[in-house]
Amino acid sequence: MMKVAVANEQGKVSGHFGHCLGFQIYEIDGEQIVGNIFLENPGHKPGFLPQFLSEQGVDVIIAGGMGERAQNLFKENDIDVVVGVTGELQRAVESFIEGKLESTFSVCREHQHHGTCGEHR
């Protein structure tokens, strides 16, 4: 069983994980999605979300954009990071399961996020 968190912004992958409305947590068994729940974003505090999602048992985080420090903190918490993703949440997870979703490894360097993060696929 694997848990994949997707930064959720009104049903689409959020351009920046820390400022999303929340996280859609998908439970995956083999190649099947067996469940999902929504967790409201408890707030963007530096260094908090990687630990929070680790405590939820998350194995992978999918987002449009993410800063370098956050990416490193996720890795320190044994959570794989996939960034540069756009589109519908479920389709992103299905692509991940199919092995077709690749991280761009792009790093957000601004906190404006008006069209500057998560624009690559």
C-alpha positions in Angstrom: 0.0 0.0 0.0 1.3 3.5 -0.9 0.0 6.9 -0.1 0.3 9.7 -2.6 -0.5 13.3 -1.7 -1.5 15.8 -4.4 -1.5 19.5 -3.6 -5.2 20.3 -4.3 -6.4 23.7 -5.6 -10.1 23.3 -6.6 -9.6 19.8 -8.1 -6.4 20.7 -10.0 -2.8 20.2 -9.0 -1.8 23.4 -7.2 1.0 25.5 -8.6 2.7 25.7 -5.2 2.1 23.0 -2.6 2.4 25.2 0.5 -0.3 27.6 -0.6 -2.9 25.0 -1.7 -6.3 24.5 -0.2 -5.3 21.1 1.0 -4.0 17.7 0.0 -5.9 14.9 -1.7 -4.3 11.7 -0.2 -4.7 8.7 -2.5 -4.2 5.2 -1.3 -2.8 3.0 -4.0 -2.6 -0.8 -3.9 -0.6 -2.2 -6.8 -2.0 -0.3 -9.8 -5.3 0.6 -8.3 -6.5 3.6 -6.4 -8.4 2.1 -3.4 -9.4 5.3 -1.6 -8.7 9.0 -1.1 -9.4 11.6 1.5 -9.0 15.4 1.6 -6.8 17.0 4.3 -7.2 20.7 4.6 -3.9 22.6 4.5 -3.1 23.3 8.2 -1.1 26.4 7.2 2.1 27.3 5.4 4.8 27.4 8.1 8.4 26.8 7.0 9.3 23.2 7.4 6.0 22.1 8.8 4.2 20.4 5.9 6.8 17.7 5.1 6.6 16.5 8.7 2.8 16.8 8.8 2.4 14.7 5.6 5.0 12.2 6.8 2.9 11.7 10.0 -0.1 10.9 7.6 2.0 8.1 6.1 2.5 9.8 2.8 5.1 8.2 0.4 5.0 10.7 -2.5 4.0 14.4 -2.9 2.8 15.7 -6.3 2.7 19.5 -6.9 3.1 22.1 -9.5 5.9 23.9 -7.8 7.9 23.7 -4.6 10.9 25.5 -3.1 14.3 23.8 -2.7 14.2 23.7 1.1 10.8 22.0 1.1 11.9 19.4 -1.5 14.9 18.6 0.7 12.7 18.3 3.8 10.4 15.9 2.0 13.4 13.8 1.1 14.6 13.8 4.7 11.2 12.6 5.7 11.4 9.7 3.1 8.8 11.3 0.8 9.5 11.3 -2.9 8.8 14.6 -4.6 7.2 15.0 -8.1 7.0 18.7 -9.2 6.2 20.4 -12.4 2.8 18.7 -12.7 -0.4 20.4 -13.9 -4.0 19.3 -14.6 -6.6 17.2 -12.8 -5.7 15.5 -9.6 -7.0 12.0 -10.5 -5.3 12.1 -13.9 -2.0 13.1 -12.2 -2.2 10.1 -9.9 -3.2 7.7 -12.7 -0.1 8.9 -14.7 2.0 8.3 -11.6 0.7 4.8 -11.3 1.3 4.2 -15.0 4.9 5.4 -14.6 4.3 8.3 -17.0 4.6 11.1 -14.5 8.1 12.5 -14.3 9.3 15.3 -12.0 10.8 18.3 -13.7 12.9 18.9 -10.5 12.1 22.6 -11.0 12.5 24.8 -7.9 10.3 27.7 -7.0 12.4 30.7 -6.1 9.7 33.3 -5.8 6.7 33.4 -3.5 4.5 35.4 -5.9 3.2 32.2 -7.7 1.1 34.1 -10.2 1.9 31.8 -13.1 5.5 31.3 -12.1 5.4 27.8 -10.5 4.3 24.5 -11.8 4.1 25.6 -15.4 6.3 22.7 -16.8 5.2 19.2 -17.5 
